Amino acid sequence: MSNLNNERLKLKLHQLRLVPYLAIGYLIFYFNSNLDLNYIVKGYLVLMESQLCIIVIYFLTAKFTRNQINDRET
C-alpha cells in the first residue's frame, strides 16, 4: 500500500478566487465564437461582457466574504 496521508484537500479562499473569472471568461469566448459578426464587433462584445462580469463577480464575492466575516464574529 502507499504511505500517503489520506487527508482531505483543504483549499483556502484565496486559492479559489481565480475560478469564477476563468469560468466566465471561458463562457464569454465560447458564446462569442459562435456568432457570425464582424471581428471588430466581436472584440467589442468580448470587452464589454468581460468588464460587466468582472464587476458582477467582484460585488458577489465582496458580499459573500462580508457575510462569512459577520458569521465568524457572532
N, CA, C and O of each residue as an XYZ file, in Angstrom:
296
protein
N       0.834     -1.184      0.000
C       0.000      0.000      0.000
C       0.880      1.249      0.000
O       2.096      1.177      0.180
N       0.242      2.375     -0.203
C       1.023      3.603     -0.243
C       1.121      4.213      1.150
O       0.304      3.935      2.028
N       2.109      5.024      1.324
C       2.333      5.674      2.608
C       1.799      7.103      2.617
O       2.152      7.892      3.493
N       0.954      7.439      1.653
C       0.423      8.792      1.578
C      -0.673      8.992      2.607
O      -1.456      8.082      2.881
N      -0.722     10.173      3.168
C      -1.801     10.500      4.096
C      -3.088     10.716      3.319
O      -3.076     11.347      2.261
N      -4.152     10.221      3.810
C      -5.453     10.378      3.161
C      -6.227     11.532      3.788
O      -7.372     11.368      4.208
N      -5.600     12.681      3.845
C      -6.263     13.851      4.396
C      -7.068     14.536      3.306
O      -6.748     14.456      2.121
N      -8.110     15.203      3.737
C      -8.919     15.947      2.787
C      -8.126     17.141      2.259
O      -7.287     17.720      2.948
N      -8.429     17.479      1.013
C      -7.783     18.631      0.395
C      -8.385     19.897      0.976
O      -9.586     20.135      0.846
N      -7.574     20.692      1.601
C      -8.058     21.915      2.236
C      -7.639     23.104      1.385
O      -6.467     23.481      1.359
N      -8.599     23.684      0.696
C      -8.324     24.851     -0.130
C      -8.779     26.100      0.606
O      -9.866     26.141      1.182
N      -7.953     27.088      0.578
C      -8.305     28.352      1.209
C      -9.015     29.238      0.207
O      -8.939     29.012     -1.000
N      -9.697     30.239      0.708
C     -10.498     31.118     -0.137
C      -9.651     31.822     -1.187
O     -10.086     31.958     -2.331
N      -8.460     32.270     -0.830
C      -7.635     32.997     -1.791
C      -7.141     32.092     -2.918
O      -6.733     32.592     -3.966
N      -7.166     30.781     -2.729
C      -6.760     29.862     -3.790
C      -7.869     29.639     -4.807
O      -7.603     29.171     -5.914
N      -9.098     29.963     -4.455
C     -10.235     29.734     -5.343
C     -10.748     31.010     -6.007
O     -11.728     30.956     -6.749
N     -10.124     32.136     -5.765
C     -10.627     33.395     -6.302
C     -10.542     33.491     -7.820
O     -11.304     34.243     -8.428
N      -9.657     32.768     -8.428
C      -9.474     32.837     -9.869
C     -10.501     32.005    -10.633
O     -10.742     32.259    -11.814
N     -11.100     31.034     -9.988
C     -12.013     30.093    -10.656
C     -13.212     30.779    -11.304
O     -13.495     30.482    -12.464
N     -13.942     31.685    -10.626
C     -15.089     32.313    -11.295
C     -14.689     33.140    -12.513
O     -15.411     33.165    -13.510
N     -13.550     33.814    -12.437
C     -13.100     34.621    -13.566
C     -12.741     33.743    -14.766
O     -13.039     34.090    -15.908
N     -12.105     32.616    -14.500
C     -11.764     31.706    -15.591
C     -13.008     31.094    -16.220
O     -13.080     30.953    -17.440
N     -13.977     30.736    -15.406
C     -15.201     30.130    -15.934
C     -15.992     31.126    -16.769
O     -16.457     30.786    -17.857
N     -16.150     32.338    -16.281
C     -16.894     33.352    -17.030
C     -16.148     33.728    -18.300
O     -16.769     33.906    -19.348
N     -14.837     33.851    -18.225
C     -14.050     34.163    -19.418
C     -14.172     33.091    -20.473
O     -14.296     33.391    -21.660
N     -14.137     31.845    -20.048
C     -14.307     30.741    -20.988
C     -15.681     30.797    -21.648
O     -15.794     30.632    -22.863
N     -16.719     31.028    -20.858
C     -18.074     31.092    -21.419
C     -18.245     32.263    -22.379
O     -18.914     32.127    -23.403
N     -17.654     33.404    -22.066
C     -17.750     34.573    -22.946
C     -17.118     34.269    -24.301
O     -17.721     34.526    -25.343
N     -15.925     33.733    -24.287
C     -15.264     33.433    -25.558
C     -15.967     32.315    -26.316
O     -16.010     32.333    -27.547
N     -16.517     31.348    -25.597
C     -17.236     30.256    -26.255
C     -18.489     30.766    -26.963
O     -18.710     30.451    -28.133
N     -19.300     31.542    -26.273
C     -20.538     32.033    -26.870
C     -20.296     33.044    -27.984
O     -21.038     33.072    -28.966
N     -19.271     33.871    -27.844
C     -18.994     34.856    -28.883
C     -18.332     34.243    -30.107
O     -18.388     34.823    -31.191
N     -17.715     33.097    -29.956
C     -17.104     32.465    -31.124
C     -18.153     31.869    -32.049
O     -17.870     31.626    -33.223
N     -19.347     31.632    -31.548
C     -20.422     31.076    -32.368
C     -21.196     32.149    -33.135
O     -22.030     31.816    -33.977
N     -20.941     33.411    -32.864
C     -21.657     34.494    -33.545
C     -21.039     34.762    -34.919
O     -19.823     34.682    -35.090
N     -21.881     35.075    -35.880
C     -21.405     35.444    -37.219
C     -21.448     36.958    -37.357
O     -22.300     37.513    -38.051
N     -20.520     37.607    -36.689
C     -20.442     39.063    -36.717
C     -19.048     39.480    -37.186
O     -18.133     38.661    -37.285
N     -18.917     40.750    -37.467
C     -17.637     41.336    -37.809
C     -16.670     41.145    -36.632
O     -17.099     41.164    -35.478
N     -15.375     40.962    -36.910
C     -14.425     40.707    -35.831
C     -14.273     41.909    -34.905
O     -13.934     41.749    -33.732
N     -14.521     43.112    -35.421
C     -14.464     44.299    -34.559
C     -15.623     44.288    -33.576
O     -15.446     44.617    -32.404
N     -16.805     43.913    -34.042
C     -17.978     43.835    -33.170
C     -17.788     42.727    -32.137
O     -18.147     42.900    -30.972
N     -17.229     41.595    -32.551
C     -16.958     40.509    -31.612
C     -15.993     40.963    -30.520
O     -16.203     40.683    -29.340
N     -14.947     41.657    -30.920
C     -13.987     42.155    -29.944
C     -14.611     43.122    -28.967
O     -14.326     43.080    -27.770
N     -15.466     43.999    -29.478
C     -16.162     44.956    -28.622
C     -17.076     44.221    -27.646
O     -17.123     44.569    -26.466
N     -17.799     43.215    -28.117
C     -18.680     42.443    -27.236
C     -17.888     41.721    -26.148
O     -18.303     41.690    -24.990
N     -16.767     41.153    -26.519
C     -15.936     40.457    -25.527
C     -15.473     41.426    -24.453
O     -15.522     41.106    -23.265
N     -15.029     42.591    -24.854
C     -14.569     43.578    -23.867
C     -15.687     44.045    -22.953
O     -15.493     44.156    -21.743
N     -16.854     44.321    -23.518
C     -17.980     44.796    -22.708
C     -18.483     43.707    -21.760
O     -18.753     43.981    -20.590
N     -18.611     42.484    -22.254
C     -19.071     41.392    -21.401
C     -18.057     41.081    -20.309
O     -18.439     40.785    -19.177
N     -16.800     41.143    -20.630
C     -15.757     40.877    -19.638
C     -15.793     41.902    -18.516
O     -15.706     41.547    -17.341
N     -15.921     43.168    -18.879
C     -15.978     44.211    -17.863
C     -17.201     44.046    -16.968
O     -17.110     44.189    -15.749
N     -18.329     43.749    -17.572
C     -19.554     43.569    -16.793
C     -19.428     42.381    -15.844
O     -19.807     42.477    -14.677
N     -18.907     41.277    -16.331
C     -18.771     40.082    -15.496
C     -17.764     40.285    -14.373
O     -17.969     39.784    -13.268
N     -16.693     41.000    -14.631
C     -15.709     41.273    -13.579
C     -16.340     42.092    -12.468
O     -16.093     41.831    -11.290
N     -17.148     43.073    -12.822
C     -17.818     43.890    -11.811
C     -18.815     43.053    -11.017
O     -18.877     43.167     -9.792
N     -19.593     42.216    -11.696
C     -20.582     41.377    -11.016
C     -19.896     40.391    -10.074
O     -20.328     40.227     -8.933
N     -18.837     39.736    -10.537
C     -18.128     38.785     -9.688
C     -17.502     39.491     -8.497
O     -17.506     38.952     -7.390
N     -16.969     40.677     -8.700
C     -16.360     41.429     -7.598
C     -17.378     41.715     -6.505
O     -17.102     41.494     -5.326
N     -18.554     42.206     -6.886
C     -19.558     42.537     -5.882
C     -20.142     41.288     -5.218
O     -20.465     41.318     -4.030
N     -20.281     40.197     -5.965
C     -20.779     38.966     -5.356
C     -19.782     38.395     -4.355
O     -20.174     37.960     -3.272
N     -18.504     38.391     -4.701
C     -17.503     37.872     -3.764
C     -17.382     38.785     -2.545
O     -17.162     38.305     -1.433
N     -17.523     40.094     -2.744
C     -17.480     41.013     -1.604
C     -18.654     40.747     -0.668
O     -18.498     40.789      0.552
N     -19.813     40.477     -1.224
C     -20.984     40.195     -0.397
C     -20.816     38.889      0.366
O     -21.113     38.822      1.558
N     -20.339     37.845     -0.321
C     -20.187     36.556      0.341
C     -19.105     36.586      1.402
O     -19.276     35.992      2.467
N     -18.002     37.259      1.142
C     -16.942     37.318      2.152
C     -17.373     38.170      3.337
O     -16.995     37.883      4.473
N     -18.155     39.210      3.091
C     -18.659     40.030      4.189
C     -19.595     39.207      5.068
O     -19.555     39.326      6.293
N     -20.445     38.366      4.449
C     -21.336     37.519      5.224
C     -20.563     36.491      6.030
O     -20.951     36.183      7.157
N     -19.486     35.954      5.489
C     -18.684     34.977      6.223
C     -17.973     35.634      7.400
O     -17.854     35.031      8.466
N     -17.502     36.857      7.215
C     -16.830     37.566      8.298
C     -17.815     37.878      9.406
O     -17.483     37.740     10.584
N     -19.037     38.302      9.046
C     -20.050     38.598     10.064
C     -20.477     37.344     10.795
O     -20.751     37.404     11.993
N     -20.543     36.210     10.119
C     -20.919     34.952     10.771
C     -19.843     34.501     11.758
O     -20.165     33.938     12.805
N     -18.583     34.740     11.441
C     -17.494     34.338     12.339
C     -17.482     35.178     13.608
O     -17.129     34.683     14.678
N     -17.870     36.454     13.494
C     -17.831     37.343     14.655
C     -18.931     37.032     15.652
O     -18.762     37.274     16.847
N     -20.036     36.509     15.194
C     -21.142     36.241     16.125
C     -21.081     34.865     16.705
O     -21.941     34.493     17.503
